[in-house]
Amino acid sequence: MGSVPTFGVEEELLLVDPETGAPRGRSEPVREEAARGDGDGLDGEMRTEQVETASKPHDDADALAADLRDRRRRAREAARTAGVDVVALPTSPVAADPDHGEGMVPEGRYGEIAERFGPIASAQLTSGQHTHVAVSSPEEGVGVLDRIGPWLPVLRAVSANSPFWRGNDTGYASYRSVVWARWPSAGPTRVFGSLEAHDAVVSAMLETATLLDEKMVYFDARLAKSLGTVEIRVADVATELDDAVLVAALARALVMTAAESWRRDEPALDHPVEALRLAHWGAARWGLSGDLVDPTTGRPRPAGEVLSALRHHVTDALEATGDLALVDDGLARLTPTGSGAERQRAAAQAAGGDLGAVVADAVRRTHAE
């Protein structure tokens, strides 16, 4: 196993009314308030009901956890000053209220995207966790992309945390995944085989003049050349910090395992993209409560068995990073209780179906120490 790469996390967060839990389009004043304080501030997102944090690169999981906790705290302080609260929810259980100006897309680049893509953009009130893992070169990065693809549906299932959409239970574990898949450039990718082949695909996409720019290449995992990372984008944002760190640790271990395989010139598992799309759909539909597609065979197996296969696949990497116990504890926590989606449903049941109470519960869990 090669050297341990740094990793970092971007979290998209939802701004909500402290009383009702409904989304509130207050990103500009929240960001202005955050800019007055210490730290890196907050970034805007596709919708004015969202802000984004971005950690620094870290060597170990404890440092990453501390960074994310601090950024959530500072985002909440800025939000409260602006009259709202902030919560790590991938979709809003409570429907947005158009009388409060919700549904607005910021001006600038996002406004151009909204003009071109219409309701795909304006309805995109979804929040994900994007994990960046350092790679030694773009060539290695493509080798990683080619080898992690079949495992990404499993990571999607682990992170599934979005059962509710506009006041209703969708029946999905990760409905965010379904909404995000509407983008024409989103989804899994083929085995490229080389950096040249990867770049040719991206160039062909841009030459159609469908996308505004290369940032709109919304692959499930993509090269972030300017950062020297592979960016894994399949995960729902995690309400609980421990889940966010678990997903990040697994993502880094997948990248390390794939990089080692690439260095050894081992062939990639070459599942058809069409089959990968179905594996992702199943992961979004059932999360950890049903079968998942086994990346080694392309056939369904019980989710617990596929999680065990994932753990076995990345064991060497987890031992190298010191994250083996963290991941074992995290997977053990998920096995009996299910993913975050099941926790949201349990909160709804306990509150007699009151989805505002689900948001309030998620706010507490977002900021738990």
VEXMARPA-436979 format. One record per residue (C-alpha): residue in three letters; z, y, x; residue number from 1. Coordinates in nm, 3 decimals, decimal comma. Layout:
// residues N
residuo / Z / Y / X / num
ala / Z / Y / X / NUM $
...
This chain:
// residues 369
residuo / Z / Y / X / num
met / 0,000 / 0,000 / 0,000 / 1 $
gly / -0,097 / 0,342 / 0,134 / 2 $
ser / 0,119 / 0,652 / 0,154 / 3 $
val / 0,295 / 0,779 / -0,157 / 4 $
pro / 0,096 / 1,062 / -0,320 / 5 $
thr / 0,248 / 1,361 / -0,491 / 6 $
phe / 0,226 / 1,392 / -0,868 / 7 $
gly / 0,274 / 1,663 / -1,127 / 8 $
val / 0,265 / 1,704 / -1,503 / 9 $
glu / 0,121 / 1,956 / -1,748 / 10 $
glu / 0,292 / 1,962 / -2,088 / 11 $
glu / 0,142 / 2,124 / -2,397 / 12 $
leu / 0,420 / 2,241 / -2,628 / 13 $
leu / 0,427 / 2,347 / -2,993 / 14 $
leu / 0,573 / 2,674 / -3,117 / 15 $
val / 0,758 / 2,634 / -3,449 / 16 $
asp / 0,959 / 2,826 / -3,704 / 17 $
pro / 1,329 / 2,761 / -3,627 / 18 $
glu / 1,408 / 2,724 / -3,998 / 19 $
thr / 1,116 / 2,531 / -4,147 / 20 $
gly / 0,963 / 2,356 / -3,845 / 21 $
ala / 0,617 / 2,488 / -3,935 / 22 $
pro / 0,385 / 2,592 / -3,650 / 23 $
arg / 0,381 / 2,960 / -3,564 / 24 $
gly / 0,102 / 3,142 / -3,380 / 25 $
arg / 0,319 / 3,334 / -3,134 / 26 $
ser / 0,180 / 3,227 / -2,798 / 27 $
glu / 0,099 / 3,579 / -2,678 / 28 $
pro / 0,449 / 3,728 / -2,716 / 29 $
val / 0,604 / 3,406 / -2,587 / 30 $
arg / 0,387 / 3,414 / -2,278 / 31 $
glu / 0,456 / 3,784 / -2,226 / 32 $
glu / 0,828 / 3,717 / -2,239 / 33 $
ala / 0,800 / 3,423 / -2,000 / 34 $
ala / 0,606 / 3,640 / -1,754 / 35 $
arg / 0,902 / 3,878 / -1,733 / 36 $
gly / 1,135 / 3,608 / -1,608 / 37 $
asp / 1,155 / 3,400 / -1,295 / 38 $
gly / 0,909 / 3,118 / -1,234 / 39 $
asp / 0,543 / 3,055 / -1,302 / 40 $
gly / 0,525 / 3,168 / -1,665 / 41 $
leu / 0,335 / 2,983 / -1,936 / 42 $
asp / -0,033 / 2,917 / -1,996 / 43 $
gly / -0,215 / 2,955 / -2,327 / 44 $
glu / -0,391 / 2,675 / -2,508 / 45 $
met / -0,662 / 2,616 / -2,767 / 46 $
arg / -0,440 / 2,738 / -3,050 / 47 $
thr / -0,199 / 3,029 / -3,070 / 48 $
glu / 0,075 / 2,789 / -3,182 / 49 $
gln / 0,083 / 2,633 / -2,835 / 50 $
val / 0,185 / 2,706 / -2,479 / 51 $
glu / 0,155 / 2,493 / -2,168 / 52 $
thr / 0,379 / 2,434 / -1,869 / 53 $
ala / 0,266 / 2,294 / -1,536 / 54 $
ser / 0,504 / 2,144 / -1,283 / 55 $
lys / 0,469 / 2,170 / -0,910 / 56 $
pro / 0,355 / 1,859 / -0,718 / 57 $
his / 0,648 / 1,633 / -0,635 / 58 $
asp / 0,715 / 1,331 / -0,419 / 59 $
asp / 0,974 / 1,164 / -0,638 / 60 $
ala / 1,050 / 1,118 / -1,005 / 61 $
asp / 1,392 / 1,285 / -1,000 / 62 $
ala / 1,243 / 1,608 / -0,869 / 63 $
leu / 0,968 / 1,594 / -1,130 / 64 $
ala / 1,223 / 1,541 / -1,407 / 65 $
ala / 1,430 / 1,838 / -1,291 / 66 $
asp / 1,119 / 2,058 / -1,277 / 67 $
leu / 1,005 / 1,960 / -1,628 / 68 $
arg / 1,355 / 2,010 / -1,769 / 69 $
asp / 1,374 / 2,359 / -1,619 / 70 $
arg / 1,029 / 2,454 / -1,751 / 71 $
arg / 1,117 / 2,335 / -2,100 / 72 $
arg / 1,436 / 2,540 / -2,084 / 73 $
arg / 1,257 / 2,856 / -1,973 / 74 $
ala / 0,984 / 2,807 / -2,235 / 75 $
arg / 1,253 / 2,783 / -2,502 / 76 $
glu / 1,427 / 3,100 / -2,384 / 77 $
ala / 1,099 / 3,290 / -2,403 / 78 $
ala / 1,016 / 3,142 / -2,743 / 79 $
arg / 1,353 / 3,230 / -2,894 / 80 $
thr / 1,317 / 3,590 / -2,779 / 81 $
ala / 0,985 / 3,593 / -2,969 / 82 $
gly / 1,148 / 3,453 / -3,283 / 83 $
val / 1,028 / 3,092 / -3,259 / 84 $
asp / 1,131 / 2,766 / -3,095 / 85 $
val / 0,941 / 2,526 / -2,874 / 86 $
val / 0,913 / 2,151 / -2,918 / 87 $
ala / 0,735 / 1,867 / -2,739 / 88 $
leu / 0,541 / 1,721 / -3,032 / 89 $
pro / 0,179 / 1,605 / -3,000 / 90 $
thr / 0,101 / 1,694 / -3,364 / 91 $
ser / 0,289 / 1,901 / -3,619 / 92 $
pro / 0,464 / 1,695 / -3,888 / 93 $
val / 0,480 / 2,011 / -4,102 / 94 $
ala / 0,153 / 2,162 / -4,217 / 95 $
ala / 0,062 / 2,502 / -4,075 / 96 $
asp / 0,088 / 2,798 / -4,313 / 97 $
pro / -0,229 / 3,012 / -4,312 / 98 $
asp / -0,030 / 3,302 / -4,463 / 99 $
his / 0,143 / 3,333 / -4,126 / 100 $
gly / -0,184 / 3,357 / -3,934 / 101 $
glu / -0,177 / 2,998 / -3,814 / 102 $
gly / -0,499 / 2,827 / -3,714 / 103 $
met / -0,606 / 3,114 / -3,493 / 104 $
val / -0,786 / 3,044 / -3,168 / 105 $
pro / -0,725 / 3,290 / -2,882 / 106 $
glu / -1,002 / 3,521 / -2,770 / 107 $
gly / -1,198 / 3,471 / -2,449 / 108 $
arg / -1,311 / 3,128 / -2,336 / 109 $
tyr / -1,127 / 2,948 / -2,616 / 110 $
gly / -1,289 / 3,182 / -2,865 / 111 $
glu / -1,631 / 3,090 / -2,730 / 112 $
ile / -1,544 / 2,722 / -2,762 / 113 $
ala / -1,430 / 2,777 / -3,121 / 114 $
glu / -1,751 / 2,960 / -3,209 / 115 $
arg / -1,961 / 2,676 / -3,072 / 116 $
phe / -1,761 / 2,376 / -3,196 / 117 $
gly / -1,621 / 2,512 / -3,521 / 118 $
pro / -1,354 / 2,301 / -3,694 / 119 $
ile / -1,333 / 2,061 / -3,399 / 120 $
ala / -1,173 / 2,348 / -3,208 / 121 $
ser / -0,992 / 2,533 / -3,486 / 122 $
ala / -0,822 / 2,213 / -3,608 / 123 $
gln / -0,724 / 2,110 / -3,256 / 124 $
leu / -0,349 / 2,159 / -3,290 / 125 $
thr / -0,264 / 1,871 / -3,059 / 126 $
ser / -0,049 / 1,851 / -2,747 / 127 $
gly / -0,085 / 1,609 / -2,460 / 128 $
gln / 0,072 / 1,526 / -2,128 / 129 $
his / -0,168 / 1,545 / -1,833 / 130 $
thr / -0,050 / 1,376 / -1,515 / 131 $
his / -0,209 / 1,478 / -1,184 / 132 $
val / -0,190 / 1,237 / -0,890 / 133 $
ala / -0,309 / 1,338 / -0,545 / 134 $
val / -0,600 / 1,150 / -0,387 / 135 $
ser / -0,721 / 1,170 / -0,030 / 136 $
ser / -1,082 / 1,254 / -0,118 / 137 $
pro / -1,322 / 1,285 / -0,412 / 138 $
glu / -1,470 / 0,951 / -0,309 / 139 $
glu / -1,131 / 0,787 / -0,343 / 140 $
gly / -1,085 / 0,969 / -0,671 / 141 $
val / -1,398 / 0,812 / -0,818 / 142 $
gly / -1,286 / 0,474 / -0,689 / 143 $
val / -0,961 / 0,530 / -0,878 / 144 $
leu / -1,140 / 0,635 / -1,199 / 145 $
asp / -1,349 / 0,320 / -1,183 / 146 $
arg / -1,040 / 0,098 / -1,162 / 147 $
ile / -0,786 / 0,256 / -1,396 / 148 $
gly / -1,007 / 0,279 / -1,704 / 149 $
pro / -0,913 / -0,056 / -1,865 / 150 $
trp / -0,541 / 0,020 / -1,822 / 151 $
leu / -0,548 / 0,363 / -1,987 / 152 $
pro / -0,526 / 0,228 / -2,346 / 153 $
val / -0,196 / 0,067 / -2,245 / 154 $
leu / -0,069 / 0,403 / -2,119 / 155 $
arg / -0,184 / 0,558 / -2,447 / 156 $
ala / 0,022 / 0,303 / -2,641 / 157 $
val / 0,331 / 0,362 / -2,426 / 158 $
ser / 0,309 / 0,737 / -2,493 / 159 $
ala / 0,215 / 0,716 / -2,864 / 160 $
asn / 0,418 / 0,989 / -3,034 / 161 $
ser / 0,214 / 1,144 / -3,317 / 162 $
pro / 0,234 / 0,963 / -3,651 / 163 $
phe / 0,233 / 1,275 / -3,871 / 164 $
trp / -0,049 / 1,518 / -3,943 / 165 $
arg / -0,035 / 1,812 / -4,183 / 166 $
gly / 0,257 / 1,683 / -4,382 / 167 $
asn / 0,152 / 1,320 / -4,406 / 168 $
asp / 0,219 / 0,992 / -4,226 / 169 $
thr / -0,123 / 0,888 / -4,100 / 170 $
gly / -0,028 / 0,526 / -4,032 / 171 $
tyr / -0,130 / 0,581 / -3,669 / 172 $
ala / 0,104 / 0,576 / -3,373 / 173 $
ser / -0,103 / 0,841 / -3,192 / 174 $
tyr / -0,304 / 1,044 / -3,438 / 175 $
arg / -0,344 / 1,309 / -3,168 / 176 $
ser / -0,579 / 1,061 / -3,000 / 177 $
val / -0,798 / 1,046 / -3,310 / 178 $
val / -0,818 / 1,424 / -3,343 / 179 $
trp / -0,890 / 1,470 / -2,972 / 180 $
ala / -1,167 / 1,207 / -2,981 / 181 $
arg / -1,377 / 1,442 / -3,196 / 182 $
trp / -1,481 / 1,632 / -2,885 / 183 $
pro / -1,826 / 1,508 / -2,779 / 184 $
ser / -1,727 / 1,493 / -2,413 / 185 $
ala / -1,398 / 1,305 / -2,466 / 186 $
gly / -1,326 / 0,939 / -2,405 / 187 $
pro / -1,349 / 0,659 / -2,151 / 188 $
thr / -1,607 / 0,644 / -1,876 / 189 $
arg / -1,832 / 0,386 / -1,716 / 190 $
val / -1,780 / 0,242 / -1,370 / 191 $
phe / -1,957 / 0,506 / -1,160 / 192 $
gly / -1,964 / 0,321 / -0,829 / 193 $
ser / -1,988 / 0,633 / -0,614 / 194 $
leu / -1,910 / 1,003 / -0,605 / 195 $
glu / -2,283 / 1,076 / -0,622 / 196 $
ala / -2,320 / 0,876 / -0,944 / 197 $
his / -2,014 / 1,045 / -1,095 / 198 $
asp / -2,143 / 1,392 / -1,008 / 199 $
ala / -2,486 / 1,305 / -1,150 / 200 $
val / -2,328 / 1,216 / -1,484 / 201 $
val / -2,130 / 1,541 / -1,495 / 202 $
ser / -2,441 / 1,740 / -1,402 / 203 $
ala / -2,644 / 1,570 / -1,674 / 204 $
met / -2,375 / 1,657 / -1,929 / 205 $
leu / -2,374 / 2,021 / -1,823 / 206 $
glu / -2,753 / 2,040 / -1,825 / 207 $
thr / -2,755 / 1,969 / -2,200 / 208 $
ala / -2,594 / 2,315 / -2,243 / 209 $
thr / -2,355 / 2,161 / -2,497 / 210 $
leu / -2,043 / 2,231 / -2,292 / 211 $
leu / -1,942 / 2,577 / -2,179 / 212 $
asp / -1,841 / 2,461 / -1,833 / 213 $
glu / -1,715 / 2,168 / -1,628 / 214 $
lys / -1,360 / 2,218 / -1,760 / 215 $
met / -1,490 / 2,084 / -2,092 / 216 $
val / -1,566 / 1,742 / -1,942 / 217 $
tyr / -1,278 / 1,586 / -2,131 / 218 $
phe / -1,281 / 1,235 / -1,984 / 219 $
asp / -0,967 / 1,027 / -2,042 / 220 $
ala / -0,920 / 1,052 / -1,667 / 221 $
arg / -1,115 / 1,292 / -1,452 / 222 $
leu / -1,142 / 1,439 / -1,106 / 223 $
ala / -0,969 / 1,772 / -1,056 / 224 $
lys / -1,153 / 1,854 / -0,734 / 225 $
ser / -0,998 / 2,196 / -0,686 / 226 $
leu / -0,649 / 2,039 / -0,692 / 227 $
gly / -0,736 / 1,722 / -0,499 / 228 $
thr / -0,610 / 1,504 / -0,784 / 229 $
val / -0,704 / 1,253 / -1,048 / 230 $
glu / -0,593 / 1,389 / -1,386 / 231 $
ile / -0,491 / 1,130 / -1,647 / 232 $
arg / -0,519 / 1,281 / -1,996 / 233 $
val / -0,460 / 1,001 / -2,249 / 234 $
ala / -0,087 / 1,050 / -2,311 / 235 $
asp / 0,073 / 1,225 / -2,606 / 236 $
val / 0,325 / 1,482 / -2,492 / 237 $
ala / 0,664 / 1,310 / -2,482 / 238 $
thr / 0,948 / 1,449 / -2,688 / 239 $
glu / 1,213 / 1,297 / -2,462 / 240 $
leu / 1,201 / 1,384 / -2,095 / 241 $
asp / 1,268 / 1,025 / -1,987 / 242 $
asp / 0,947 / 0,917 / -2,164 / 243 $
ala / 0,748 / 1,191 / -1,990 / 244 $
val / 0,870 / 1,076 / -1,649 / 245 $
leu / 0,803 / 0,710 / -1,738 / 246 $
val / 0,442 / 0,791 / -1,825 / 247 $
ala / 0,400 / 0,995 / -1,507 / 248 $
ala / 0,548 / 0,719 / -1,290 / 249 $
leu / 0,317 / 0,459 / -1,445 / 250 $
ala / 0,019 / 0,692 / -1,403 / 251 $
arg / 0,094 / 0,744 / -1,035 / 252 $
ala / 0,141 / 0,370 / -0,983 / 253 $
leu / -0,194 / 0,300 / -1,152 / 254 $
val / -0,367 / 0,552 / -0,925 / 255 $
met / -0,202 / 0,408 / -0,613 / 256 $
thr / -0,293 / 0,051 / -0,710 / 257 $
ala / -0,651 / 0,152 / -0,781 / 258 $
ala / -0,683 / 0,347 / -0,454 / 259 $
glu / -0,561 / 0,046 / -0,259 / 260 $
ser / -0,813 / -0,176 / -0,439 / 261 $
trp / -1,089 / 0,074 / -0,360 / 262 $
arg / -0,993 / 0,083 / 0,007 / 263 $
arg / -1,018 / -0,296 / 0,015 / 264 $
asp / -1,363 / -0,274 / -0,147 / 265 $
glu / -1,250 / -0,494 / -0,435 / 266 $
pro / -1,476 / -0,482 / -0,742 / 267 $
ala / -1,366 / -0,286 / -1,046 / 268 $
leu / -1,316 / -0,449 / -1,385 / 269 $
asp / -1,637 / -0,343 / -1,558 / 270 $
his / -1,559 / -0,336 / -1,931 / 271 $
pro / -1,829 / -0,180 / -2,151 / 272 $
val / -1,743 / 0,173 / -2,255 / 273 $
glu / -1,793 / 0,067 / -2,616 / 274 $
ala / -1,520 / -0,196 / -2,578 / 275 $
leu / -1,289 / 0,052 / -2,405 / 276 $
arg / -1,325 / 0,288 / -2,700 / 277 $
leu / -1,208 / 0,012 / -2,932 / 278 $
ala / -0,914 / -0,067 / -2,703 / 279 $
his / -0,813 / 0,300 / -2,716 / 280 $
trp / -0,847 / 0,307 / -3,094 / 281 $
gly / -0,619 / 0,004 / -3,129 / 282 $
ala / -0,362 / 0,161 / -2,897 / 283 $
ala / -0,370 / 0,481 / -3,103 / 284 $
arg / -0,348 / 0,292 / -3,433 / 285 $
trp / -0,058 / 0,058 / -3,360 / 286 $
gly / 0,102 / 0,177 / -3,036 / 287 $
leu / 0,342 / -0,092 / -2,922 / 288 $
ser / 0,390 / -0,247 / -3,267 / 289 $
gly / 0,080 / -0,468 / -3,260 / 290 $
asp / -0,160 / -0,626 / -3,015 / 291 $
leu / -0,314 / -0,443 / -2,721 / 292 $
val / -0,631 / -0,533 / -2,537 / 293 $
asp / -0,545 / -0,708 / -2,212 / 294 $
pro / -0,732 / -0,523 / -1,935 / 295 $
thr / -0,775 / -0,844 / -1,735 / 296 $
thr / -0,951 / -1,035 / -2,013 / 297 $
gly / -1,073 / -0,781 / -2,268 / 298 $
arg / -0,898 / -0,979 / -2,542 / 299 $
pro / -0,598 / -0,892 / -2,760 / 300 $
arg / -0,246 / -1,001 / -2,668 / 301 $
pro / 0,098 / -0,900 / -2,799 / 302 $
ala / 0,193 / -0,555 / -2,672 / 303 $
gly / 0,500 / -0,687 / -2,487 / 304 $
glu / 0,286 / -0,929 / -2,288 / 305 $
val / 0,037 / -0,656 / -2,196 / 306 $
leu / 0,323 / -0,429 / -2,084 / 307 $
ser / 0,443 / -0,713 / -1,861 / 308 $
ala / 0,090 / -0,743 / -1,720 / 309 $
leu / 0,087 / -0,368 / -1,649 / 310 $
arg / 0,423 / -0,388 / -1,476 / 311 $
his / 0,302 / -0,680 / -1,263 / 312 $
his / -0,023 / -0,497 / -1,182 / 313 $
val / 0,159 / -0,191 / -1,041 / 314 $
thr / 0,472 / -0,354 / -0,894 / 315 $
asp / 0,378 / -0,293 / -0,531 / 316 $
ala / 0,312 / 0,074 / -0,601 / 317 $
leu / 0,638 / 0,114 / -0,793 / 318 $
glu / 0,830 / -0,041 / -0,506 / 319 $
ala / 0,661 / 0,200 / -0,264 / 320 $
thr / 0,753 / 0,504 / -0,476 / 321 $
gly / 1,104 / 0,384 / -0,557 / 322 $
asp / 1,022 / 0,396 / -0,930 / 323 $
leu / 1,052 / 0,025 / -1,013 / 324 $
ala / 1,398 / 0,051 / -1,170 / 325 $
leu / 1,299 / 0,367 / -1,359 / 326 $
val / 0,995 / 0,193 / -1,508 / 327 $
asp / 1,184 / -0,127 / -1,586 / 328 $
asp / 1,451 / 0,075 / -1,766 / 329 $
gly / 1,189 / 0,276 / -1,953 / 330 $
leu / 0,989 / -0,024 / -2,068 / 331 $
ala / 1,309 / -0,203 / -2,169 / 332 $
arg / 1,402 / 0,102 / -2,377 / 333 $
leu / 1,065 / 0,100 / -2,553 / 334 $
thr / 1,044 / -0,273 / -2,621 / 335 $
pro / 1,309 / -0,292 / -2,897 / 336 $
thr / 1,267 / 0,058 / -3,043 / 337 $
gly / 0,894 / 0,120 / -3,010 / 338 $
ser / 0,726 / 0,438 / -2,894 / 339 $
gly / 0,807 / 0,794 / -2,990 / 340 $
ala / 0,607 / 0,750 / -3,311 / 341 $
glu / 0,862 / 0,501 / -3,440 / 342 $
arg / 1,146 / 0,737 / -3,355 / 343 $
gln / 0,980 / 1,012 / -3,559 / 344 $
arg / 0,937 / 0,777 / -3,854 / 345 $
ala / 1,303 / 0,674 / -3,827 / 346 $
ala / 1,404 / 1,041 / -3,831 / 347 $
ala / 1,189 / 1,097 / -4,141 / 348 $
gln / 1,345 / 0,801 / -4,318 / 349 $
ala / 1,696 / 0,916 / -4,229 / 350 $
ala / 1,614 / 1,262 / -4,372 / 351 $
gly / 1,469 / 1,126 / -4,695 / 352 $
gly / 1,116 / 1,218 / -4,594 / 353 $
asp / 1,196 / 1,577 / -4,495 / 354 $
leu / 0,946 / 1,648 / -4,218 / 355 $
gly / 1,115 / 1,975 / -4,130 / 356 $
ala / 1,415 / 1,763 / -4,033 / 357 $
val / 1,184 / 1,554 / -3,814 / 358 $
val / 1,085 / 1,869 / -3,626 / 359 $
ala / 1,448 / 1,977 / -3,593 / 360 $
asp / 1,536 / 1,635 / -3,452 / 361 $
ala / 1,245 / 1,661 / -3,207 / 362 $
val / 1,361 / 2,008 / -3,096 / 363 $
arg / 1,702 / 1,863 / -3,013 / 364 $
arg / 1,551 / 1,574 / -2,821 / 365 $
thr / 1,305 / 1,801 / -2,637 / 366 $
his / 1,591 / 2,002 / -2,490 / 367 $
ala / 1,857 / 1,731 / -2,452 / 368 $
glu / 2,034 / 1,745 / -2,116 / 369 $
